[in-house]
């Protein structure tokens, strides 16, 4: 098996993280971006970035 081929547990972890990103992105879009909600949006984007960075490092 090639080194870059994901195994089933890794596939499931990736799918789980992709679902989290989708939910977080939907939540960020639902906010109206008033002053207090901008901070929440920034936090959500930070979490999405952390999840994405984890997979980039593993690639």
VENFEN-V628705 format. One line per field, one symbol per residue. psi: psi as a letter, one per 30 degrees, with the letter a starting at -180 (. if undefined). A space follows every 50 residues. Layout:
# VENFEN-V628705
psi = ???
This chain:
# VENFEN-V628705
psi = kkfgkkleeeeeeeeeeeeeeeeeeeeeffkfhleefeeeeeeeeeeeee eeeeeeef.
